[in-house]
Amino acid sequence: MLPWRDDLSTSTLEEVLRYQIENRAWSKELRFRSAALVNSRLANEISQEDYLASRKLTREETAECQRRAAILDSQIARSTVRPLLHAS
């Protein structure tokens, strides 16, 4: 997993956008790993037990990736709305 901190309030918009790019890359990697895992199981290259253990880890990582995406989206929304409020 990527190094992470939940409090992004002191981060610049550019930093948050960079975190978003990194998180999207991580999401893509997780999807690739998940597909490779299924293919390995279908080809009988790994046992059912190994498959289930790997799937559990992948699900946990995917949930964390989605949680981070929600935090980033929220922070981006706040960062883009704040300048509009000050312009009024």
N, C-alpha and C positions, 0 to 999 in steps of 0.2 A: 504494500500500500504506500501511497505517497505521504510524505510528511504533511501534517494537517493541523490547523488550529480552527476552532469553531468561531471565534470572535474575529470577524473581518472588518469591524467598524473603523479601525485605524488604517485599513488598507486603501490604497488608491484604486480608482476604477481600473487602471491598467493592470495592477496586480491581480485584482479579482478576475479580470478577463483572462489573464495568463493561467490562473488556477482553473478557470472553466475549460480552457483548451487542454490542460493537463488531465482534468477529470474526464473529459470526453475521450481522450486517448486511452485512459485507463478503462473506460467503459467498452471501448472497441476491443481492447486486449482481452477483457473478461468475456466478451461474446465469442471471440476467436477461441479462447481456451475452452469455453463451454462446448462449442461445436467440435473441437478436437477431442475432447473427453468423450462425447457421445460416439464419435466415430471410432475411437479406440475401444470402447465397450462393444459396439456393434461388430467390430472385427475380432472380438475375443482377445484383445491384446492386454486387457486388464480384468481383474476379477470384479465380481459384483460388489464385494466389500470395498475394494479400492475405489470403484466408481462412486459408490454412495458417499464415502468419506470425502472424495474430491468435490462432488456435487454440493455437499454441505458447506464446504469452505467457499466454493464459488458463489453460492447463494448468499452467504454472509458478506462476502466482498461486494457483491452486486447491490445488496441492501445499503451498505455503507456508501458506495458510489452514488446511488440514487439520493441518499440523505444529503451528501455533499452537494449534489447538483441542485437540490431544493434550496439549500443555504445560499449557494452562489447566485441562483436566479433571484432570490429575495434581495440579496445585497446589491445586485445590478439594478434591480427595480428601484431600490431606495436611492442609489447613486444617481440614477438618471432623473428621478422625480425631484430630488433635493434642489438641483440648479433651477428647475422650473419654478419652484416655490419662491426662491429668492429673487427671481426676475420679476415677479408680480408687484 
